């Protein structure tokens, strides 16, 4: 039975007017899902503005703290505090599994950093006192137990952020081990495919997906704008395939990715960019695959590094598994401990990539 748009509480989900949802499900599920989506989009759009402000102040923050990493630290904490506050305002108690915790900021020698975080949070919450701004960071200390929670990577792609390249703000809602909703803020990724990834776009893009309802893109500054459906590039041949790579060699075994590309005689230029923006560029058909090989045998992926990106790619038509072909298991706490690495690609290319991996590396 087709869902009737007139009963949908939000245009954001109403746009999926041909979704095969029963009327009963529409009544009981759609309002809550639409409400989560609306709040998540608003929170990420606002957080993108906070991150942009911090990025624009990078030199000033570095000068004050004498620490090259301090700008991303300020953005990490401020974005987590802001998103936690926005979710709490809307939903009351927030089961949020965030990457950051405020304890390092409370050290005696962190005063300058702490002030910069509070100043960034107060841009969105003008009346908030500094203690409450700092306490908001630790609203993200939920331990990934229970039936349902949110997970957040406030700044995914640290090096990209510091370099002025690509980074992502990543928020997802997980229920009983399944990612149901994902929003990716990509403040430096524009809609123009011809723009180089290291040339920051002035507007940026929000990507989102709800399970069974497709994947969409919006300008990062306009969370209420009409979303545009996105879709993987269908039917691109293996010889034309573009594979995403991390800019930072430490994040994935790029030699393994290159060996696979050579084995498959792939001539497409690699797409090099940081963060979960890689899932988004596959989802919108700009690239065709994202492979992530663990750099050590004991490395385990974190849920916030993949939850939002994986649902955006899947809902756009990609197949997402680990490098052994196993589905990503989000039901084991804060890590993907049942999985090794990531393989995300159009289904016909995914099969070829995993077969090549099995031949070359077992
Ligand atoms: Mg992070």
Boltz pocket constraint, residues with backbone or C-beta under 6 A from the ligand:
constraints:
  - pocket:
      binder: B
      contacts: [[A, 76], [A, 99], [A, 153], [A, 154], [A, 155], [A, 156], [A, 157]]
      max_distance: 6.0
